[in-house]
Amino acid sequence: MNLNNQHKLVIYQIFTRLFSNQNITNKPWGSISENGTGKFNDINDAALTSLKTFGVTHLWYTGVIAHASLTDYSQYGIRPYHPLIVKGKAGSPYAIRDYYDVDPDLAVNVALRMREFEELLERTKKNNLKTIIDFVPNHVARSYCSQARPEGVRDFGQDDDPTKAFDPKNNFYYIPSQEFVVPEGPAPAIPITGPYVESPAKATGNDVFNAHPSVYDWYETVKLNYGVDYLNQQKKHFDPIPSTWDKMYDILAYWTDKGVDGFRCDMAEMVPVEFWGWVIPKVKMLNPEIIFIAEIYNPAAYHTYIFQGHFDYLYDKVGLYNTLRPLMEGHGDAREITQLWQNESGDIAHHMLRFLENHDEQRIASEFFAGDPWVAVPAITLSATLHTGPFMLYAGQELGVNPTENEGFQGKDGRSTIFDYWGIPEMQEWINGGKYNLEKLNAPVRKLRDFYANLNQLILNHEAIYAGEFYDLQYVNGFGQSPNYDERKLFSYLRYTQNEKLLFVINFDRAKTFNTLVKIPDHAWFENMKLENPEKYRLKSIFPLEAMRSEIPASGITVQGLTLTLKPLDVWVLRIEDVKA
């Protein structure tokens, strides 16, 4: 039992460029002057107070570190980028152009952009919130060149021998004697004045070790060399420590010194776990409280990246997200949740970060996903309460953001664009000229946001959720053991500590009502939760708040179990209380 964990992390992802943009033009392929962009300064005390009250503990500011774009900042000494190697006008925030700089788009005064970010860090801390930023270790923009690196720091590639395809001393992988071939694809976002020349070509970020990646590759990026010879049986050369390792430590130390509280590590599994096992303890010597979150999609590597790589938390995309999304779409099977937690039980469950939206995924409300934000109620409740690990929301999820337009390079795909300058109408209603309040939200949106706020408070304030044990009730209720209990659409479980016992019953079906008996086996009741005769206890509905429903039998629970009516997309969270309490 993890009673040392006095709260559950509630991470709120802010795609900084989009978050506070109040420009309503939204012209496809629009420039920054046409469509505008959010700024560090826009995330004011009103925004941070609102998010703190909403129930957030950590803010993940996405797209902070300087990346390649097509906006011209040459008057500030920033080198322009060739349009053939930038996706969209705003560019991908994962095509890093300078690890020691912040994105000039996000500054009111470009010359003081780092100071404006530092002030945002200070405001965030003052509002009792913690800051997470992206660390992008696997790849950089094709024309990477740090202009802001501290004196004495050697740049990536500065000491490379480009005549060698691989050398453990090199920072990049090369394709000797070949020029890079820009893939044929969408026309560049601005006119070009000449070809892009890269000779010799470097390997592309998603492990393309030739000179001609496709338009579907991460062709705007180049792969960094951590001492693995991918073209020679992936032989590892880690002694002596490769220079890329030392340079990456210096970068992490730089941002840690600025007061960042955590790093979300992009495509962490594409970097050798030995590097993480070396660098994370070194950074934690600078700040023992700092957290590392791995974007990882290979369940076979989970244990390795936690226990050898020392990551605090891992993305649970392949696990819970991929299990819940089909249920939300009407064709999934709740029995897979049991298989999932069994695979993630014991020593890794509390390391899993659960979510249903982020910048890579389609919005729940979009036609490409569920088409209705309320369909998420069962799935998001389960995501937040299944185990003790972190819970993450993407800014606007609580407002039912639904992208319906072709934004430019991103196109129309149900995602909020990461490549284009854009404003999000649902967010702009909440921003309300910098007030960040509910004045302009209509009743349905307010109700949705209230649901998420209440969910955040539920998981922050109930010991059984943030620190308790888990017990799956499917095996004793499904498979014909309880009347009208469909284990493909219903899921029930217990969360408990010595001080608190909670029963969760969830209906994923969008159309069907179930009148069923939910059983709690003697083993769970007497041995796990250490309770006495069930008839000495009553059940109190604690979530959703509007669901203080009279259907709960007045006598509470019996030795047979609890009879419940589960309407479509229904959620019951019930506290087991002593009748004398």
N, C-alpha and C positions, 0 to 999 in steps of 0.2 A: 504494500500500500504506500502510495507516494504522498504522505502527509507533509513532507517538506515542501511540496509544491503548493504554495499558498494562493496561487491564482493560475488561471489558464491563459495562455497568450491568445489575444484576439488581434490579429494582424489585419490592417486595412491598407490595401494596395492603392497607392495614388500614382497614376500615370501622369507625372507632373506637368507635362506639356498640355494635356487635355483637361486636367482636373479643374482649374480655376478660370479657364478661358471663357470670357463672357461675350465674345464676338459671335454674332448670329449669322454671318454671311454664308459659311459652309459651301464655298464654291469648290467643286471637284478639281483636284490638282491646284488648289489655291495656294498662293504664297503666304508668307507670314504677315505681310502687310495687308493682304486681302482677308485672310481667315483668322488672324491673330493667334495668340498662344498664351497659355498660363505662365505665371511668373512665380518665383520663390516668394516675393513680397506679397503676392495675393493670398498665400496661405497664412492668414493673419490669426490673431488671438481668437477672433470670433469663430473661425473655422476649427481651430484646435480645441477650443472649449466645447464646441458642438460635438466633435468626434469623441472627446473624452466622456462627455455625458452620454453619448450613444453607446459607450461600452468598449471602446477601443483601448488597447494597451500599447501597440506598436504600429508605427506608420512606415510602410515600405515606399519610399520615394523612388519611383522607377524613372530611369532615363536621366539621372543626374550627371553622371560622368560624361565628358565631352565626346560626342560622336560625329561621324561624317554627316554633313547635310549640304543642301544646295543654296542655303542663305549666305549671302556674301558679307563676311565680317573682316575683309582684308584691311579695312581702315583701322582695325584694332590689332593688326599684326597676325591675324589668324589666316593660315593658308587656305585658299579655296580648294574645293574638291571637284574632280572630274565627274560630270553628270553620268557617264557610262558606268560608274562603279558606286552609285548611290541609289538606293531604292526610295522612290518618292521624293518630294521636295524637302520634307523635314528629315528624312533619313531614318534608318533603323537605330534605336538606342543601343543595340548590341554590336554595332560596327564602331568600336571605340577608336577615336583618333588621338586621344591624349589622356592617359590614366591619371595625370596630375592636374587636370583642369575640369571645370564644370561646363555644362552646355550653355553657350551664350544666349540661346533662345530664351532661357529661363530668367534672365536678368533684366531689370529695368535699366540699369547702367552697366553696359557690357564691360566696361573697364573695371568695375567693382564687383564682377559676377561672383568671385569666390567669397567676398565679404558678405554678399547677400545670402549665399548658401549658409555661411557660418551663422548668420543672424537667424535663419530658419531653424538651424540646429538648436540655437539658444532658446528660441520661442517654443519649440517642441518640448525641450527639457523643462522649461518653466511651467508648461501645462501638464507636467507629470506623464508625458508620453515618451516613448523611446523610438529612435530612428534606425531604420534598416535601409541600406542602399544596395544596388547591384554591384557585384564583382564579376567581371567577365573575363575568365582566365584562359579560355580555350582559343580565342581568336581576336583579331583586331581588324580595323579598317584597312583596306588594301594599301593605302598610302599613309599608314601610321607614321607620325612624327611628333614626338612630344616637344612642345615649345615651352611648357610650364614646369618641366621636371627640375628638381632642386639642383643646385650647382654640385658638380662632381658625379651625378648619376649618369651612367652610360645608357643610351637609348637602345630600344629593341632593334636588332639587326646592325647596329653600329659597328660591331666587331665581327660580323659574320663573314664566312668564306662562301660566296654564292656559287662557286664552281663545284661545290659538293652538294649532292642531293640531301645527304644527312651528315651531320657532324654534331656530337653532343655539346660542342661549344657554341653552335649556332642557335639563334633564337627562332629562326624560320626554317621551313623545308623548301628546297628549291627543285626546279625542273631545269637542270643546266642546259644551256644552248638552245632553249626554247622561249619564245615570247608568249606572254599571256594573251589568250584569245577571249575577248568579251563575248558572252553568249548572246545570241539573237533573242530578243524578247520585246517587251513594251518599249516604245520610243522614250528616250530620256525626257525628264521632266522640264528641262530647259535646253535651248539650242546649244550645240557643241561647236567648238571652233577648231577641233582637231582630234586625232585618235588618242586613246589612252595607251600609253606605252609602259610595259613592265617587262624588263629583260635582265636576267632570266626570270621566268614566271615563278611565283611562289605557290605552294599548295593552298587550296581553298579550305575555309574553316570547317566544313563538315566532312573532313577527311577525303577530299578529292586530290589525289596525288598525281595530277596531270595538268597540262597547261590550258585545257579547254573545258571548264565546268559547264553545266547546263543552266538554263534560266531558272530551274527549280532548285539549284544548289544555293549555298550562301556565298554566291560569287563576289559579293561586295566585301568579303572578309578573307583574311589569310590565317592559316593554322599556326599556332605557337608550338615550339619544340621543347618538350620537357625531358628529353633524353630517351625517347622511345623511337626505335627505328622501325617504323610501320611497314616498310617494304622489305624488311629482312627478318621475318618471323617475329616481329614486334620485340626484338631484343632490347633490353633495358640497360641504359648507361647512366647510373645514378651516383657513381663514385669516380671522380669527385662530383660534388653537387653541381648540377648544370646551372649556367648563369641565369637562365629563365627563372629558376626557383628563387634565387637571391633577389632578382628584380621584382618578382611578384611579392615576396615578403616585404620589400621596401614600400611597395604600393599599399599593401594592407596596413602596414605600420603608419603610413602617412595619413590614411583616412581614420584609423583608430585614434591617432593623436588629435585629430580634429573633433573627436567626441562622438563618432558614429557608434551605435550600440549593436550593430549586427550587419551581416552580409548575406544576401541571397545570391548564391553562387551559380551563375548561368552554366548550364550543361556540364555540371561538375563531373559526371561520369566519363566525359571525353578527355579528362585530365587524369593522369595516373594517381591511384589512391595513395601511393607512397609519398607524393608531393603533399597531399592533404595531411597525412599522418605526421609529416615534418613541419608544415607551416602553421597549422591550427594551434598546436601547443605553444609555438613561439609567439603567436599573436596573443594568446590567452595569458602569456606572461606579462604582456603590456596592460591587458584588461581582462581579468578572470571572468567577468560577467558578460563579455561579448558573445554573441551567438552566431553560428554558421548554419545556413540552410542550403541544402543541396537540391538543385533541380536535377532529378534523376529518374529514368524511365525503365531501368532494368532491375526487376525485383530480385534476381539472382545475386545482385551486387549490394543489396541493402545492408546486410550484416557487415560486409567488408567496409563500406563507407561510413558506417556508424562506429564500429569498434576498432578498425585499423585506421580509418581516415579521420576519426574524431569529430564527425559532424554531429551537431545537436539535433537537427531535424532534417527530414527528407520529404520531398513532394510525394503525395499519395495519389498521383494521377492514374497510374496503371492499375492501382488497387481500387480504392473506394470510388473515385470519380468515374472510372470506367464501368463500375458495377451499378452505380446509381443512375447514371445518365440513361441507359436503356429503360429503367423503371419509370423515369420521368417521361420518357417518350412513349410509354405504353406497351413495351414489348420485353421488359426485363424480367428477372426472376429473383425474388428476395432470398431464395436459398443460397445464392452466391455470396451474400453478405456473411453467412456463417463460414463458408469456405475461405473467404478473405481474412476474417479475424483469426481463424485458426492458423493461417499462414503467417500472420503478423503478430501472433499472440506472444505473451511472455516478455522477452527482452527488447523487442523493437516497437511494439504498439505505441508506446508513449513518445516515440521519436517521429511519428508520422504526422505531417501537416495536412489537414483536410480542407478541401475547398470545392466549390462548384463553378466559380468564375475566376479567371485572371486574364492578363492581356493576350495570352495565347489561345484562349478558349472562346467559343461562341457564347454570346449573352443568352441567359435562360429565356428571356422574354422574346427573343428573336424567332422568326419563322424557321430558322435553321436548327433550332433546339426545341424547347417546350412550347413556345408561342404564347406563354402566359406565365408571369412571374410567380403566381400563387401555386403553380404546380410544384414549385421547389419546396414547399413547406415540409412535407415528410422527409425529403432527402436532406435538406439543410439542417433540420433538427437532428437527424441521425448523425450527419457529419460533425456537428458541434458537440455531440454528447456520447459518442460511441466509446471513446477512450480519453485519456488525459492530455494527449498531444495538442498542438496549436490548431486554431481555427482561423481561416482567412476569408475575408470578403474583398471583392474588387469594387473600387469606388463607383457608385451608381447602381450596384446590384440591389441595394436596399430601396432604390427609387424606380426599379423596373426598367432600366435603360434598354432601349430596343433600337439598334442601328438599322435604319431602313433605306439608306442612300448609298450610292457609289461615291466613296470618299476620295478616290484618286488611285494611287498605287495599290492600296489595300483592297479596293473594289467593294462590292456588296456581298459580304459573306457572314453577316451576323456578329462580327467582331467590331469593337471600337478600334479604329485605326492606330497602328503604331508607326506608320510611315508618313503620315500626312498631317498638315495643320488643320485642326478641326475643333468645333465646339459641340458639346453634348447638351441638347436642349433640356433633358431631365435634370442634369446637374445645374444648369444655369438658373432654373427655377429655385433650387435650394440655395445657390450662391447669393441670389437676391441682392446684387450690387455690393457684395462683400459682407452682408449681414449674416449669411449662413444660418438661415432660420426657416421656419415652416410656413411663413405667411403666404407664399405663392403656390404652395403644394395643394392640389385638390384632395378631396376626401379619400379616394382610393389609394393615392400615393402615400398620403399620411398614414393610412392604415397599414400599408406594406412596410413603411419605415418603422412604425411602431412595433410591428411583429419582429423585425430584425433587432431593434433596440431591446425588446423584452427577451429575445433569445440570448443576446450578449449578456444581459444581466443574470439570466438563468445560469449560464455556465460560469460566470465570474463569482457568483454568490452562493453556489451550492457545492459543499465539500464533496458530496458523492460524485459530482461530475468532474471537478478539477483535480481530485485526488483519489477517487474511489476505485474499487474493483468492478469488474464486468462479469455478467453471467447471462448467457444466451438461453432464452426460453423456447426457442424454436423446436428443439428435439422433443419436448414434452407436450407441445400444443399442435404441431403440424402433423401431416401424414395421417389424418383421420382420428387423431387422439382427442381433439376438442371439436365440438360441433361447429360447423360453418367457419372453421379457422383455415383459411387458404394460405399455406406457407409460401406460395409463390408471390402473393401480394401483401401479406401481413408480416410484420417483424416485431418481436417483443423481447425485452431484455431488462435486466436489473443493473443498477449502479448503486454501490453501497460502501459506506465506511461504518465504523463503530457508532458514529453519531447520527448518520442519516441513511435512509433506504429509499430509493426511488424505483418506480416501475414505469417503463416506457412501452407503449403499444402504438404502432404506426401502420396506417393503411396507405399503400402506394397506388391503389386503384383509383382512376380518375372518374369512374362511373358507378361503382358498386358499393352498396352498404352491407356491412357484415354485422350480424348479431351473434356474438360468439362468447364462449367461455375461455378466459385466459387462466391457465394453471401455473402455479408456482410449486415446484416439487419440494418434498420434505427436505431433501438434501440442501437445497438453496435456502429454504426457510430456517431450518434449525441449525445447520452446520455452518453455512457460509455467512448468513446474516445474523445468526445466533439470536433468533426471535423465539417467543413462546407460542402458545396456541394462537392460530390466525384470528380466531374470533375475538381476541382481546385487542385487535387493531382495527383502525379505520383508514380509509384512503382519502386524501385531499388532493384535488386537482390544482396544480401550481403553474401549468403552462399548457396551451396559450392562456393569457390572462382572462380573455373573454369566455373561457371554457370552464367556468365554475358550474359544471353541468349537473342537473338533478338526476341524470340517469345512473349515477353511482349509487349502488344500494346503500340505504341508510345504515344497515348493519355492517357495512364495510366488506371485508373479504371473509370468505368461509373456507373450511377445509377443502372444499371442492375447487375453489378459485374465485374469480371475479367475472361477472357477466357484464359485457360492454357492448354498446352500439358504436360501430366505427363507420362514420359516413365517408363518402369519397374524399381522399386526401386528408383524412383525419389524423390528428396526433393527440395522444393522451400522455401527460407526464404526471404521475401520481406519487405523492409522498405517503409512505406507510408510517402511521402515527399510532402511538399508544392511545387507547380510548381515554385514559385518565389525563392525557396531556392537554 
